[in-house]
Amino acid sequence: MTKKRPSGDAVLMARRVKEFLEDYAPQFLTTSDHTLKAYRDAITLFFAFLQAQGVGPETLERSHLERKWIERWIVWLKTERGNSPDTCNNRLASLRRFLEYVGSRDVGMQYLYLESKQVKRQKSAKTKVCGMSAEAVDALLDAPDTTTEIGRRDLTFMTVMYATGARLDEVRSLTAGQVHLDAPKPYVNLVGKGGKARAGYLLPRAARILRAYMREFLGPNPGAGALLFPSRAGVGK
């Protein structure tokens, strides 16, 4: 028996998957290996679901990426894969990203992304997030031994994190050029996931600590590209 050739939509979709995962996502969406894996996993699971429904490369059409199929996929993730509501929501978000890309490359497929946005997110239990008490923060900032260089570095590092609400990687990648202590409201430019930038404002005490640290560790005229917090291995005792 002659094997049926893949449909035109199947060939096009395979090309779009390759472009999205290998070129577009790592170049324009994220540099996080974790996020890139999430995109790959979601797309792989969606096509695995279609395969389980009897939709293979030979019969795949764009209609198989419409809302009704995505909703059936979510049910499959919960019942067959045992995915939690949060995991289902994350996979849905990743698939939407892919369909957004597909629509940007083919106007005739833009409706797939718009329909995917109509798929309801799964309800998940809300967890109460409790922040550190003022006493706990004071104890944390009192811990470094400021009679040593490492202690002064660690105090400044924690102060910047606490004052700006920045992530660990955001503070570790800060450079002197991202620090603006002479602005009317001192701040640092933080660059987060996907290259998104935002301002992290510093209260007077945090600005004073950071200014003294930069004067001691980076000198009076550091280059804009100088790392604000180089490795502790290069810091004295």
N, C-alpha and C positions, 0 to 999 in steps of 0.2 A: 504494500500500500504506500502511495506517495505521501510523504509527510507534508502537512499543510504549512504554508509559509506564514511567518508572523504578519500581523496586520500593520498597516502604515502607522497607526497610533502606537502600536507596541514598539516599533523601531524608533519612533520619535521619542517616546517616553524613556526608553533605555538610554538614548543619547542625552536627554535632559538630566537623568539621574547621575550619569557620569560627569557631566559638566558641573552640576550643582555640588556634588561631593568632592570632586578633585580640584575644581577651579574657583567657582563662585563663593561657596561658603568660607573656605580658608582665606580667600583674598578680601572679601567684603563684609563678612558677617562676624567672624570670630577667629581668634588664634588659639582658643582653648581646645585641647585634645578631647576633653570631657564633652564639650558641646558638640564638636564634630562627630564624636562617637554617638551622641544622642540623635543627631540627624540621620546617621547611617542606620542605627538600630530601628528607628521609627519607620523609615522607608522600607527597610528589609522586612519588618514585621507586617507592614501593610500589604506588600506583594505576596508574602507568605499566606496571609489571610485570603487574598484573592485566589491563590493557588488551591487552598483548602476548599474554596467554593467552586472549583472547577474552571476558574478563569486563568489560563496560562498565557504564555507569550503569543500563541497563535490566535487567541481569541480576545486579547486585551483591547479595549476601546476606551476612549476618553470618558465615556459614560460611567466606567467602573471607578472613576475618581470623584463622582458626584456625591452630594450630601448623604443620600440614602445608604451608599456603600460605606462611607466613613462612619456613619452611626452604627451600622452593623459591625464594623471593625472594632469600635469601642466596646460593644457588648462582647465580642470575641475575646478582646484583651482581658476583660474582667472574668469571663466564665471559663475560657480555655487556657489562658495564660496566668490567671490569678493575679493580675495587676491591680494595685491599689488605685483609688480615685486620683491621687496626686500623680502617680506614674502615667495613668491614662491621659491626664491633662497635659503632662509634659510631652508625651508622644504626639498628641494632637497638635500642640504648638509647633513641634518640629515638622510635622507633615504640612501644616499651613505654610511654614517658611518655604518648603519645597514647592508647593502649589503657587505661592506668590511668585517664585522665580519662573516657574513654567508659564504663568500668565504674562510675565514681563517679556517673554521671548515669543509668545504667540497670542495675538489679541483674541483669537478664537477660543482660547482656553482660559481667559481671565475669569470667566464665570465659575470655574472650579474653585479658585481661591475665595471668591465672594461667597459661594455656597459653604465652603469649609468654615467660614467665620460664623455661619448660622448654627453650626453644631454646638449644642450646649456642653459646657464644661461639667465634669462630674463634681458632685458635692462632696467635700471632704471635711473631716472634723477640724475645727479651728483650735489651734493650740495657743495658749496664752504665753506671750513672750515677756519674761521678767528681766529687766535690766539690773545692772549692778547698783547697789546702794551707794550713797555718797561716802559712807564709811569704808566700803570695800574699795572704791576707787582711790581714796586717800591712802589706804594701806598698800595698794598696788604701786602707787607712785612713790611711796616712801621706801619701797623695797630696794631700789638700786643704790649702791654705795657711790655717792657722788664725789668721794675723795679720789676715785679712780677714773680714768678716761672711759673705760667700758661702762662704768656706772652712769657717767654723764651722758654717754651716747644712748644707753638704754632708756634713761629717763626721758630724753628728748623724743626718742622714737615712740614711746608709749603715750607721751603727752600729745604728740601730733595725731596719733591714732584716735585717742579719746576726744580731742578737741574737734576733729573734723568728721568723725564717724567713718573713716576710711577703712577699706579692706587692707589686709596684710600686704598683698602684692602691690596695691596702689601706693603704699608708703615706701615699700622697698624699692620701687622704681622711680621715686621722686628725684629730680635733679635740681641744681641750684637755680636754673632758669625758670622753674615752676613755682618758686617762692617769691612772694610779693609782700615783703614786710613794711615797705614804705608807702603802701597804698593807704587811703583814708581808713579803710577797714582791712587790716592785714589778712592775707589768704594764701592758700596754695592751690595750684591747678592740679586736680586729680584726674587721672585717665583710667577709666574702668573698662569693663567688658565691651568688646566691639569697638574700642577706641573712643568711647563716649567720654567727653570731658565735663567736669563740673568744678565749681569753686568750693573749697573747704575753708571756711572763715575761722580765724584764730582770735580767741579772747586775749586781752592784754598780757596775762601771765604766760600763756602758751607762746605768744609772740616773743616775749622777753627771753624765755628759755631757748627758743629756736634761734634767736639772734645771737645769743651768747655761744650756743653750740656751733653755729656756722663760723663765727669769728675764730673760735678755737680750732676747729677741725678742718675748715676749708680755706681759711685766710681771708684777707680783706677784699680780694677781687677774684672769686672763683669763676671758672668758666661756666657758661650756661649749661653745658652737658655734664658737669661734674655730679656724680651721684651724691645725694644728700646723706645717705646712710650706707657707706660701703660695708663690706663684710667685716664682722667683728674680729676676724682673724688678723686684720691689718691694724687693729686698734691696740694701743698699749694697755698696760694694767691700770 
